[in-house]
Amino acid sequence: MHSSNCSLSNAAILNTASEAAKLTVTQTATQVVTQTATETTTRTTTQTVTRDLTHQSVLISTQISTQISTQIIQPSAIQQSAIQSSAAQSAASNPVVCPGQFNATGAINNLDVPAPITVHDVLLDCPNLDGKSYTAFSGSRDTFTQLCNHTWLEGSPATGYHATVKDIVAIISYTMDDCMEACSSMNQNAGATACAGVTFKPTMSEFPGGNCWLKNSTGPGKVDWFVASAKIVPA
């Protein structure tokens, strides 16, 4: 179970810390003034005992009380700034990180990804990605040409070194991009073009064991609706 603090963003926490700091300043100032008032009252009482209470002494006592009241309303600006700064630094150094919340770098923290068997389908941007190229950010940074509604079935005719297309492995992938990144990563580990292309199906619940197939080769292929494939562009 997540902490109830997760209902607040870090910005809200900093704001709450600032408000708490203001309250602390007021409370501190009140304590200081109360102590000062007590000491002033003691001094005034002593003066009253040692001399007759005159109209002039009453005026002086009234002026002192007025000055004390003013200090309660307007605490030291330096003291206010110091306490607020300390509270803000404490909140910033101990941020509450909640599932699905963006951190300072813009990345998501603790994303709770649903199990593939519970996902009917994921986004596949067809026909917009058809014919577009994609260069992997990882692995051997291969460049792919993407094809909508196209597949290379295992055992179908292949071009290149292999006579037929073979599925190297099926993996779980939530995006077409991740599927191509996996192919590029395999090539880096193999030190050669072991993976020549991929086929991606967005219906994850239909293929819970893997909806992204890494292919040893590609070929003419065939039309297959609601699917996309990509082949590596020779360097």
CORCOR-V182467 format. One record per residue. N is the residue number from 1. RES is the residue in one small letter. PSI is psi in radians with two decimals (* if undefined). D_LAST is the distance of its C-alpha to the last C-alpha in Angstrom with 2 decimals. Layout:
<<N,RES,PSI,D_LAST> <N,RES,PSI,D_LAST>>
This chain:
<<1,m,2.36,50.36> <2,h,2.66,49.03> <3,s,2.58,51.35> <4,s,-0.34,53.26> <5,n,-0.31,51.84> <6,c,-0.24,48.55> <7,s,-0.20,50.24> <8,l,2.47,50.12> <9,s,2.88,47.13> <10,n,-0.58,46.97> <11,a,-0.71,48.14> <12,a,-0.64,51.17> <13,i,-0.75,51.90> <14,l,-0.70,51.94> <15,n,-0.73,54.28> <16,t,-0.71,56.55> <17,a,-0.68,56.66> <18,s,-0.75,57.68> <19,e,-0.70,60.46> <20,a,-0.65,61.66> <21,a,-0.73,61.74> <22,k,-0.74,63.94> <23,l,-0.68,66.30> <24,t,-0.70,66.48> <25,v,-0.82,67.42> <26,t,-0.78,70.19> <27,q,-0.72,71.50> <28,t,-0.77,71.49> <29,a,-0.70,73.29> <30,t,-0.73,75.85> <31,q,-0.74,76.59> <32,v,-0.78,77.07> <33,v,-0.68,79.35> <34,t,-0.75,81.33> <35,q,-0.74,82.00> <36,t,-0.72,82.96> <37,a,-0.70,85.24> <38,t,-0.80,86.97> <39,e,-0.69,87.57> <40,t,-0.71,88.83> <41,t,-0.69,91.15> <42,t,-0.78,92.55> <43,r,-0.72,93.22> <44,t,-0.69,94.83> <45,t,-0.72,97.03> <46,t,-0.76,98.21> <47,q,-0.62,99.13> <48,t,-0.67,101.04> <49,v,-0.66,103.09> <50,t,-0.26,104.05> <51,r,2.83,105.09> <52,d,2.47,106.25> <53,l,1.93,103.57> <54,t,2.98,103.91> <55,h,-0.61,102.27> <56,q,-0.69,100.23> <57,s,-0.57,98.73> <58,v,-0.70,97.74> <59,l,-0.75,95.86> <60,i,-0.77,94.00> <61,s,-0.68,93.00> <62,t,-0.69,91.75> <63,q,-0.70,89.62> <64,i,-0.75,88.02> <65,s,-0.70,87.17> <66,t,-0.71,85.60> <67,q,-0.69,83.41> <68,i,-0.74,82.28> <69,s,-0.69,81.34> <70,t,-0.68,79.23> <71,q,-0.52,77.35> <72,i,-0.71,76.55> <73,i,-0.61,74.97> <74,q,1.45,72.98> <75,p,2.90,71.58> <76,s,2.27,70.05> <77,a,-0.60,66.78> <78,i,-0.73,65.57> <79,q,-0.73,66.36> <80,q,-0.84,64.57> <81,s,-0.70,61.38> <82,a,-0.75,61.35> <83,i,-0.72,61.73> <84,q,-0.71,59.16> <85,s,-0.71,56.61> <86,s,-0.73,57.21> <87,a,-0.72,56.82> <88,a,-0.71,53.59> <89,q,-0.65,52.06> <90,s,-0.74,53.10> <91,a,-0.67,51.45> <92,a,-0.59,48.21> <93,s,-0.20,48.00> <94,n,1.09,48.61> <95,p,2.60,46.61> <96,v,2.09,46.89> <97,v,2.06,43.49> <98,c,2.63,43.66> <99,p,2.33,41.34> <100,g,0.03,39.09> <101,q,2.47,40.04> <102,f,2.41,37.65> <103,n,-3.01,37.91> <104,a,-0.45,37.84> <105,t,-0.03,34.04> <106,g,-0.01,33.72> <107,a,2.70,32.55> <108,i,2.38,34.65> <109,n,2.40,36.92> <110,n,0.77,37.85> <111,l,2.23,36.36> <112,d,1.70,38.05> <113,v,2.28,35.48> <114,p,2.67,37.27> <115,a,2.47,36.91> <116,p,-0.63,34.55> <117,i,-0.37,37.57> <118,t,-0.07,39.25> <119,v,2.01,36.43> <120,h,-0.91,36.66> <121,d,2.80,33.37> <122,v,3.03,30.97> <123,l,2.33,29.34> <124,l,1.94,26.69> <125,d,0.97,26.03> <126,c,2.50,25.87> <127,p,0.13,25.85> <128,n,-0.58,24.63> <129,l,-0.10,21.17> <130,d,2.19,20.57> <131,g,-0.11,17.54> <132,k,2.65,16.60> <133,s,2.71,13.35> <134,y,2.24,13.62> <135,t,2.18,11.88> <136,a,2.55,13.57> <137,f,-0.32,16.01> <138,s,-3.12,16.35> <139,g,-2.40,14.89> <140,s,0.17,11.35> <141,r,0.82,10.86> <142,d,2.67,8.42> <143,t,2.31,8.39> <144,f,2.65,10.62> <145,t,2.19,12.53> <146,q,2.55,16.16> <147,l,2.17,18.90> <148,c,2.58,22.61> <149,n,0.74,25.14> <150,h,2.51,22.71> <151,t,2.79,22.36> <152,w,1.77,21.40> <153,l,2.59,24.60> <154,e,2.31,24.92> <155,g,-0.11,25.90> <156,s,2.78,24.50> <157,p,2.45,22.66> <158,a,2.82,19.03> <159,t,2.65,16.35> <160,g,-2.44,14.44> <161,y,-0.39,16.09> <162,h,2.55,18.69> <163,a,-0.64,21.62> <164,t,2.78,22.23> <165,v,2.37,20.82> <166,k,2.46,22.12> <167,d,2.08,22.64> <168,i,-0.86,21.75> <169,v,2.66,23.83> <170,a,2.29,25.35> <171,i,2.82,25.69> <172,i,2.23,27.67> <173,s,2.29,25.75> <174,y,-0.17,27.53> <175,t,2.76,24.61> <176,m,-0.66,21.51> <177,d,-0.76,19.62> <178,d,-0.60,21.01> <179,c,-0.78,19.91> <180,m,-0.62,16.19> <181,e,-0.66,16.82> <182,a,-0.68,18.40> <183,c,-0.78,15.46> <184,s,-0.65,13.22> <185,s,-0.69,16.29> <186,m,-0.70,16.73> <187,n,-0.64,13.36> <188,q,-0.75,14.39> <189,n,-0.60,17.78> <190,a,-0.35,16.76> <191,g,0.30,14.50> <192,a,3.08,12.15> <193,t,1.32,10.78> <194,a,-0.62,14.41> <195,c,2.08,14.15> <196,a,-0.27,12.19> <197,g,3.11,14.10> <198,v,2.77,17.45> <199,t,2.31,20.72> <200,f,2.24,23.01> <201,k,2.22,26.72> <202,p,-0.27,28.76> <203,t,1.45,32.06> <204,m,-0.71,32.21> <205,s,-0.39,35.82> <206,e,-0.48,35.06> <207,f,1.16,32.49> <208,p,-0.34,33.83> <209,g,-0.18,32.14> <210,g,2.20,28.65> <211,n,0.20,27.27> <212,c,2.06,23.53> <213,w,2.16,22.21> <214,l,2.26,19.07> <215,k,2.50,17.97> <216,n,-0.34,16.92> <217,s,3.00,15.47> <218,t,3.02,15.84> <219,g,-2.72,17.79> <220,p,-0.66,20.05> <221,g,-2.91,21.72> <222,k,2.87,24.85> <223,v,2.36,26.47> <224,d,2.02,27.68> <225,w,2.65,29.45> <226,f,0.72,29.19> <227,v,2.76,25.82> <228,a,2.61,22.18> <229,s,2.90,18.94> <230,a,2.45,15.26> <231,k,2.59,12.23> <232,i,2.34,8.74> <233,v,2.16,6.32> <234,p,2.42,3.80> <235,a,*,0.00>>
